[in-house]
């Protein structure tokens, strides 16, 4: 089942009268702050286990919008991203919005009350800054890859190119307007690498451009990939 990016908070909680997972009517107390019911807990945990990206915030939260955008940029299809707005839950009468946020604060974010709070691939990430880091390091795209949501032909194209980069050959994925890519191509020419030993692709020309970009980010987070001897060479 596909997991989500969830924006939430955390800490350890204890149950009233020693009851931890009794039933949906039992109220659980957090050691620092509010209480929540089992329905509040189940809503978050089921969302976290069901979607690839879950974002908990509010409807007028700009940072929540940005976190959702980074989730999409990681490669999560729209159907695998869940946006949970605490101020718009009229269709979830069994879930108390404040209780849901209390559970998040108690179980994940060390009592932080800031929004958004984010999970990627079932793992707690944090707020917007942590979500951005998850995108730029490629960890978010790795989670997409592990869920097998990237197009198989894009992954095969990259993997086969890497295997061909043996015997002094280069397999390069570039972008036409990328200054680092231009510098890398110039560098190879300056050191005398013949064109016949450079297998170069401008990925903007591919229909699977987005999937290729996300898959190579799983391998390395820089803008250009140069494969040499079957290994990834970062930057230029």
LUMTIDO-222940 format. One line per 10 residues: number of its first residue (from 1); for each residue z, y, x of N, C-alpha, C, O. Coordinates in steps of 0.1 Angstrom, whole numbers. Layout:
! residues N
NUM) Z/Y/X/Z/Y/X/Z/Y/X/Z/Y/X ~ ...
***
This chain:
! residues 236
1) 0/-12/8/0/0/0/0/12/9/6/13/19 ~ -7/23/5/-9/35/13/4/43/12/10/45/1 ~ 8/49/24/20/57/24/16/72/23/4/76/23 ~ 26/81/21/24/95/20/30/104/30/38/99/38 ~ 26/116/30/33/127/38/43/133/28/39/139/18 ~ 55/132/31/66/137/22/73/148/28/78/147/40 ~ 75/159/21/83/170/26/97/169/20/98/171/8 ~ 107/167/28/120/164/23/131/168/33/128/174/44 ~ 144/164/31/155/167/40/164/155/41/162/145/35 ~ 175/155/51/182/143/53/196/144/57/201/154/62
11) 204/133/55/218/131/59/223/118/54/217/111/46 ~ 235/114/58/241/102/53/248/105/40/255/115/39 ~ 248/96/30/255/98/17/264/86/14/262/75/19 ~ 273/89/5/282/78/1/282/78/-14/280/89/-20 ~ 285/67/-20/284/66/-35/298/69/-41/308/66/-35 ~ 298/74/-53/310/76/-60/316/62/-64/309/53/-68 ~ 329/61/-62/336/48/-65/331/36/-57/331/25/-62 ~ 325/39/-46/320/28/-37/307/22/-42/303/12/-36 ~ 301/27/-52/288/21/-57/276/28/-50/275/40/-50 ~ 268/20/-43/256/25/-36/243/24/-44/236/34/-45
21) 240/13/-49/228/10/-56/230/3/-69/225/-8/-71 ~ 239/9/-77/243/2/-90/233/3/-101/227/-8/-105 ~ 230/15/-106/220/16/-116/216/31/-117/222/39/-110 ~ 207/34/-126/201/48/-126/211/58/-131/208/70/-129 ~ 222/54/-138/231/63/-144/242/68/-134/248/78/-136 ~ 244/60/-124/254/63/-114/251/76/-106/240/77/-102 ~ 261/85/-105/259/97/-97/264/94/-83/275/89/-81 ~ 256/97/-73/260/96/-59/263/109/-53/256/119/-55 ~ 273/110/-45/277/122/-38/273/122/-24/275/113/-17 ~ 268/134/-19/265/136/-5/277/141/2/284/149/-4
31) 279/138/14/291/142/21/291/157/24/301/163/27 ~ 279/164/22/278/178/24/268/184/14/256/184/17 ~ 273/188/2/264/193/-7/263/185/-20/273/177/-23 ~ 252/186/-27/251/181/-41/251/166/-43/252/159/-33 ~ 249/163/-55/248/149/-59/234/145/-64/226/154/-66 ~ 232/132/-66/219/128/-71/221/114/-78/231/108/-76 ~ 212/110/-86/212/97/-93/203/87/-86/195/91/-78 ~ 204/75/-90/194/65/-85/180/68/-89/171/64/-82 ~ 178/74/-100/164/78/-104/158/88/-95/147/88/-92 ~ 167/98/-91/162/108/-81/158/101/-68/148/104/-62
41) 167/92/-63/164/85/-51/151/76/-52/143/76/-43 ~ 150/69/-63/139/60/-65/126/67/-65/116/63/-60 ~ 126/79/-71/113/87/-72/108/91/-58/96/90/-55 ~ 117/95/-49/113/98/-36/109/86/-28/99/86/-21 ~ 117/75/-29/114/64/-21/101/57/-25/94/52/-17 ~ 99/56/-38/86/50/-43/74/59/-39/64/53/-35 ~ 76/72/-40/65/81/-35/62/79/-20/51/77/-16 ~ 73/78/-12/71/77/2/64/63/6/57/63/15 ~ 67/53/-2/61/40/1/47/38/-5/40/29/-1 ~ 43/47/-14/31/45/-22/19/53/-16/8/49/-16
51) 23/65/-11/12/74/-6/12/76/9/21/72/16 ~ 1/81/14/-1/83/28/5/96/32/10/97/44 ~ 6/106/23/12/119/26/19/124/14/13/125/3 ~ 32/127/15/39/133/4/45/146/9/51/147/19 ~ 43/156/1/48/170/4/57/175/-7/52/176/-19 ~ 69/177/-4/79/182/-14/81/197/-12/85/201/-1 ~ 79/204/-22/80/219/-21/81/225/-34/87/220/-43 ~ 75/237/-35/74/244/-48/60/249/-50/52/249/-40 ~ 57/253/-62/43/258/-65/39/270/-58/27/272/-54 ~ 48/279/-55/45/292/-48/49/292/-34/53/303/-28
61) 49/280/-27/53/279/-13/41/279/-4/34/269/-4 ~ 39/290/3/27/291/12/28/280/23/18/274/27 ~ 40/278/29/41/269/40/39/254/34/34/246/42 ~ 42/252/22/39/239/16/24/237/15/19/226/17 ~ 17/247/11/2/247/10/-4/244/23/-13/235/25 ~ 2/250/34/-4/248/47/-1/234/52/-9/227/59 ~ 11/229/49/14/215/53/5/205/46/1/195/52 ~ 2/207/33/-8/199/26/-22/200/33/-28/189/34 ~ -25/212/37/-38/213/44/-39/205/57/-49/199/60 ~ -28/205/64/-27/197/77/-28/182/74/-33/175/81
71) -22/178/63/-23/164/59/-37/160/56/-41/149/60 ~ -45/169/50/-59/166/47/-66/166/60/-75/157/62 ~ -63/175/70/-70/175/82/-67/163/91/-75/159/99 ~ -56/157/89/-53/144/96/-62/133/92/-64/123/99 ~ -68/135/80/-78/124/75/-73/117/63/-80/108/58 ~ -61/121/57/-57/114/45/-66/118/34/-67/130/31 ~ -72/108/27/-80/111/15/-71/117/4/-59/115/4 ~ -77/125/-4/-69/132/-15/-61/123/-23/-50/126/-27 ~ -66/111/-26/-59/101/-34/-46/96/-28/-38/91/-35 ~ -45/98/-15/-33/93/-8/-23/104/-4/-13/102/3
81) -25/116/-9/-16/127/-7/-9/131/-20/-16/133/-30 ~ 4/132/-20/12/135/-32/19/148/-29/27/149/-20 ~ 17/158/-38/24/171/-37/35/171/-48/31/170/-60 ~ 47/171/-44/58/171/-54/64/185/-54/70/190/-44 ~ 62/192/-65/68/206/-66/81/205/-75/80/202/-87 ~ 92/209/-69/105/208/-76/105/217/-88/113/215/-97 ~ 97/228/-88/98/237/-100/87/234/-110/85/242/-119 ~ 81/222/-109/71/218/-119/71/203/-121/62/196/-118 ~ 83/199/-127/85/184/-129/88/181/-144/96/172/-147 ~ 82/189/-153/85/187/-167/80/173/-172/86/168/-181
91) 70/168/-165/65/154/-169/73/143/-163/70/131/-164 ~ 84/146/-156/93/136/-150/107/138/-155/116/142/-148 ~ 109/136/-168/122/139/-175/134/131/-169/145/135/-171 ~ 131/119/-163/142/111/-158/147/115/-144/157/110/-139 ~ 139/125/-138/143/129/-124/148/144/-125/141/152/-130 ~ 159/146/-119/165/159/-118/159/166/-105/162/161/-94 ~ 152/177/-106/146/183/-94/156/186/-83/154/183/-71 ~ 168/192/-87/178/195/-77/184/182/-71/187/181/-59 ~ 186/172/-80/191/159/-75/181/153/-65/186/147/-55 ~ 168/154/-68/158/149/-58/159/156/-45/159/149/-35
101) 161/169/-45/162/177/-33/175/173/-25/175/173/-13 ~ 186/171/-33/198/167/-27/197/154/-20/202/153/-9 ~ 190/145/-26/188/132/-19/181/133/-6/184/127/4 ~ 170/141/-7/162/144/6/171/150/16/171/145/28 ~ 179/159/13/188/166/22/198/156/28/201/157/40 ~ 203/147/19/213/138/24/207/127/32/214/121/41 ~ 195/123/30/190/110/36/180/113/47/178/103/55 ~ 175/125/49/164/127/59/166/139/68/164/138/80 ~ 169/150/62/167/163/70/180/169/75/180/180/79 ~ 191/161/76/203/166/81/208/179/74/212/188/81
111) 207/178/61/212/189/52/203/201/52/208/212/47 ~ 192/201/58/183/213/58/178/215/44/174/206/37 ~ 178/228/39/174/231/26/160/238/26/155/242/15 ~ 154/239/37/141/246/38/130/237/33/131/225/33 ~ 120/243/28/108/236/23/96/242/30/95/254/33 ~ 86/234/33/85/219/29/93/210/38/97/214/49 ~ 94/198/34/99/187/42/88/176/41/83/173/30 ~ 85/169/52/73/161/52/75/147/58/82/145/67 ~ 68/137/51/67/124/56/52/121/59/44/124/51 ~ 49/114/70/35/110/73/36/95/76/43/90/84
121) 28/87/68/28/73/71/41/67/69/45/58/77 ~ 48/71/59/62/66/55/73/71/64/85/68/62 ~ 69/78/75/79/83/84/82/98/81/74/106/78 ~ 95/101/83/99/115/81/94/123/92/96/120/104 ~ 88/135/89/83/144/99/91/156/100/95/160/111 ~ 94/163/89/101/175/90/94/186/82/89/184/71 ~ 95/198/87/89/210/80/75/212/85/68/204/90 ~ 70/225/83/56/228/86/54/227/101/43/222/105 ~ 63/232/109/60/232/124/59/217/129/50/214/137 ~ 67/208/123/66/194/127/54/188/122/48/179/129
131) 49/192/110/37/187/105/25/191/113/16/183/116 ~ 25/204/118/14/209/126/14/201/139/3/197/144 ~ 26/198/145/26/190/157/21/176/155/14/170/164 ~ 24/170/144/19/157/140/4/157/140/-3/147/144 ~ -2/168/135/-17/169/135/-22/171/149/-31/163/152 ~ -17/180/156/-23/184/169/-21/173/180/-29/172/189 ~ -11/165/178/-9/154/188/-17/141/184/-18/132/192 ~ -23/141/172/-31/130/168/-23/119/161/-28/109/157 ~ -10/121/161/-1/111/154/-5/108/140/-4/97/135 ~ -8/119/133/-11/118/119/-24/110/117/-25/102/108
141) -34/112/125/-47/105/125/-45/91/129/-52/82/123 ~ -36/88/138/-33/74/141/-27/67/129/-31/55/127 ~ -19/73/121/-14/67/109/-25/64/99/-25/54/93 ~ -34/73/98/-46/71/89/-54/59/94/-58/50/86 ~ -56/58/107/-63/47/113/-56/34/111/-62/24/107 ~ -43/34/112/-35/22/110/-36/17/95/-34/5/92 ~ -38/27/86/-40/23/72/-54/19/69/-57/16/58 ~ -63/19/79/-77/15/78/-84/24/67/-92/19/59 ~ -81/37/68/-88/46/58/-100/53/64/-107/60/57 ~ -101/52/77/-113/59/83/-125/49/81/-124/37/81
151) -137/55/80/-149/47/78/-151/38/90/-151/42/102 ~ -154/25/87/-155/15/97/-167/18/107/-165/16/119 ~ -178/23/101/-189/26/110/-186/37/120/-192/36/132 ~ -178/46/117/-174/57/127/-166/51/138/-168/54/149 ~ -156/42/134/-148/36/145/-156/27/154/-154/27/166 ~ -166/20/147/-174/10/155/-183/18/165/-184/14/177 ~ -188/30/161/-197/38/169/-189/42/182/-194/41/193 ~ -177/47/180/-168/51/191/-165/40/200/-165/41/212 ~ -160/29/194/-156/17/202/-167/11/210/-165/8/222 ~ -179/10/205/-190/5/212/-195/14/223/-199/10/234
161) -194/27/221/-197/37/231/-188/36/243/-192/37/255 ~ -175/34/240/-165/32/251/-169/20/259/-167/20/271 ~ -173/9/253/-176/-3/260/-188/-1/269/-190/-8/279 ~ -197/8/265/-209/10/273/-207/19/285/-215/20/294 ~ -195/25/285/-192/35/296/-187/27/309/-175/29/313 ~ -195/18/314/-191/11/326/-202/13/336/-213/18/333 ~ -199/9/349/-209/10/360/-213/25/363/-225/27/366 ~ -204/34/361/-207/48/365/-213/56/353/-218/67/356 ~ -213/50/341/-219/57/330/-208/65/322/-196/61/322 ~ -213/76/315/-204/84/307/-208/83/293/-220/84/290
171) -199/81/284/-201/82/269/-193/94/264/-181/94/265 ~ -201/104/260/-195/117/256/-197/121/242/-208/120/236 ~ -186/126/235/-187/131/222/-184/146/223/-173/150/228 ~ -193/154/219/-192/168/221/-195/176/208/-200/170/198 ~ -192/189/208/-196/198/197/-204/210/203/-201/215/214 ~ -214/214/196/-224/224/202/-217/237/205/-220/242/216 ~ -207/241/197/-201/254/199/-187/253/206/-179/262/205 ~ -185/242/212/-172/240/218/-172/244/233/-179/238/241 ~ -165/254/237/-166/259/251/-161/249/261/-167/248/272 ~ -151/241/258/-147/230/267/-158/219/268/-160/214/279
181) -165/217/258/-176/207/258/-187/212/267/-193/205/276 ~ -191/225/266/-201/231/274/-197/230/289/-205/227/297 ~ -185/234/292/-180/234/305/-180/220/311/-183/218/323 ~ -177/210/303/-176/196/308/-190/191/311/-192/184/322 ~ -200/194/303/-214/190/305/-219/197/318/-227/191/326 ~ -216/210/320/-220/217/332/-214/211/344/-220/210/355 ~ -201/207/343/-194/201/354/-201/188/359/-202/186/371 ~ -205/180/350/-211/167/353/-224/169/361/-228/162/370 ~ -232/179/356/-244/183/363/-242/188/377/-249/185/386 ~ -231/196/379/-228/202/392/-224/192/402/-227/193/414
191) -218/181/397/-214/171/407/-225/160/409/-223/150/416 ~ -236/162/402/-247/154/405/-249/141/396/-256/132/400 ~ -242/140/385/-243/129/376/-257/130/369/-259/139/362 ~ -266/120/371/-279/121/365/-278/119/350/-269/113/344 ~ -288/126/343/-288/125/328/-289/111/323/-283/108/312 ~ -295/102/331/-296/88/326/-283/81/326/-281/70/319 ~ -272/86/332/-259/80/332/-250/87/323/-238/84/322 ~ -255/97/315/-247/104/305/-252/101/291/-263/105/287 ~ -244/94/283/-248/91/269/-240/102/261/-228/100/258 ~ -248/112/256/-241/123/250/-245/124/235/-257/123/232
201) -235/127/227/-237/128/213/-230/141/208/-218/143/211 ~ -238/149/201/-232/161/194/-228/156/180/-236/154/172 ~ -215/155/178/-210/148/166/-212/156/153/-211/151/142 ~ -216/169/155/-219/177/143/-231/172/136/-233/174/124 ~ -240/164/143/-252/159/137/-250/146/129/-259/142/122 ~ -237/141/129/-235/129/122/-229/131/108/-220/140/106 ~ -233/123/98/-227/124/85/-212/120/85/-204/124/77 ~ -209/111/95/-195/107/97/-187/116/107/-178/111/113 ~ -192/128/108/-185/137/118/-170/138/117/-163/136/127 ~ -165/139/104/-151/141/102/-143/128/107/-133/129/113
211) -149/116/103/-142/104/107/-143/102/122/-133/97/128 ~ -154/105/128/-155/104/143/-145/113/150/-138/109/159 ~ -143/125/145/-134/135/151/-120/129/149/-112/130/159 ~ -116/124/138/-103/119/135/-100/107/143/-89/105/148 ~ -110/98/145/-108/86/152/-106/89/167/-98/83/174 ~ -114/98/173/-112/101/187/-99/108/189/-93/107/200 ~ -94/115/179/-81/122/180/-70/111/181/-59/113/187 ~ -73/99/176/-63/88/178/-62/84/192/-52/80/197 ~ -73/86/199/-74/82/213/-69/93/223/-62/90/232 ~ -72/105/219/-68/117/227/-69/129/219/-78/130/210
221) -61/139/221/-60/151/212/-69/163/217/-70/173/210 ~ -76/162/229/-84/173/233/-97/174/226/-101/164/218 ~ -104/185/227/-116/187/220/-128/179/224/-138/177/216 ~ -128/174/236/-140/166/241/-135/152/246/-124/151/252 ~ -143/142/243/-140/129/248/-151/125/258/-163/125/254 ~ -147/121/270/-156/116/279/-151/102/283/-140/101/290 ~ -159/92/280/-155/78/284/-161/74/297/-174/76/298 ~ -153/70/306/-159/66/319/-152/53/323/-139/52/324 ~ -159/42/326/-154/30/330/-145/24/319/-136/16/322 ~ -149/27/307/-141/21/295/-128/28/292/-121/24/284
231) -126/39/299/-113/47/297/-116/61/293/-127/66/295 ~ -106/67/286/-108/80/280/-104/90/291/-93/90/296 ~ -113/100/293/-110/111/303/-107/124/295/-116/128/288 ~ -95/129/295/-92/141/287/-98/154/292/-100/155/304 ~ -102/163/283/-106/176/287/-118/176/296/-127/168/295 ~ -119/186/305/-130/186/315/-125/190/329/-133/191/338
***
